[in-house]
Every structure is written in C-alpha cells, then in structure tokens.
Amino acid sequence: MTHDAPSGPAPRASHAQRASSFGAGAGEYRAVRPSYPDAAIDWLLPVGARHVLDLAAGTGKLTERLVDRGLHVTAVEPSEGMRAELREAVPGAHVLAGTAERIPLDDGSVDAVLVAQAWHWFDTDAAVPEIARVLRPGGRLGVVWNVRDHLVDWVGRFTEIIHRGDSLEPVHRTPAIDAADGAFTPLEHAAFAWEDRLPAASLRTLAATRSHLLTLPPTERDELLDAVDELVAAHPALTGRDEIGLPYRAECWRADRVVGPDRADDEPVA
C-alpha cells in the first residue's frame, strides 16, 4: 500500500538560487527596472575617474549612465542572460563574465568600483578584498540601492504584495567592508529622492523581475502578480492612468581605497 506525501508549502529558494535567478527574466528586467539619478552618481564617483567597474552590472541600468558620461566602463556580470541584454543595451561598455568574488581585472586597474542593487548577493569575505585589489590607491567603492518610498499609500501596498512570503531580510543596509582589513576609509552615506516614470500596467512586470517571484512556483507567483493587477485596477492613484511616478530614494554608500603608507608611488586618483 502506498501513501501520498503530505502536502504543504513548497520549499523556498536558497539565497544562491535567488541570486542566480535573474537571467530568466533579463528582458523584463531591462525593460522596467529603474535607472539611477544623476545626483547619486555624482556623489558616488571620485573626481577625475576615468576607468569605472560596474560590478554585478545586470542588464546595464547603471552602466548606461556611466558610459553616457564618457567614462571607460567595464561591466562584470555572472549571468549569461543578463550579459546578453547588457551588450545590446550598452554597446559602449566592455562586458565580462565574472563575479564579485573573482573579478577578471588586474590589480589596481580601476578608479572606481560601483555596485548597484547587488551588494546583498555578495560573499563579502571574498568580495571586499577583491574589490580592494582591483582599485587604484585613492580609488572609490560606491554602493547604491533604489528603495521605494513606502510612505506613499499605493507604494506601501505594492510592496506588501511583492514581499508576501519573502524570507530575505531588507537588503539596503550599511555594506560590510571589514573584510578588506583597513583597506578603505570609513563609509559615508547619502540618500537622493527621485521618481521613475513608467506605465501603470508595468507594475506587474516590475514585480515579476524580483528574485522572490522568479523563484516561486507558478501558481503562487501568479497569485501575487494578479494581486498587483488588482491594486492597479482599484487604487485611485493608479486606476485609469497610462503613466505613473514611482518614488524612490537612492540610498548610497562610499569609501575610498586607502593609500598604502609604505608605497611612495601610491597616488590618489587625479
């Protein structure tokens, strides 16, 4: 006699599975994920930067803004699907396969390493020394997250829907850089309010690009996406609108690579 296995909720994806899930929705990610405001990029970049590494660059949301400034940009991204979108979106960038833990660049070869919406996926014990290795003395590490303004009523409701059942802790916390063992100056923080314009109907697609939804069983994912559609159809700030403004804060941190006291040839970025 056989017995059916007990029913219950499907096991949740691991941190590693979620980190590697974005390639499946790379096209949608490129289409609807927000970019980053000029004020935040100005604050993150060191004066005189020429060669910038966009680490875990995704589909190139930040990469594009850096290339538009006339910078030489190397974009390192582990996902093949994301890299394909990045190459198409930003042909002016030098795109490489790689990870934060194993960066395919020479020692001291870049003026800045910027990390947009990705620090929480890193093994910082390995990644921080790697970032310090590829930075020139006096170069800069910059980290940024776009954080939705949950105090706006419909944004708070949207956030509640897309986080239902999500076990991942909030990601936009102060980055840990202790693993670099004194290689960086103390972290500085700044936040910049801005607004992304997008079609109201795109909120469903935006929700679908999150790792939580990408790794859910189809039935559970569809339930959450349908709830987003219901919000768009019913909320007075959204219903009947072709375009909406989604308010964000670009939460930014930066630290500079310490110039070694025993190296006379170490010079800050000009």
Disulfide bonds with the S-S distance in Angstrom:
none
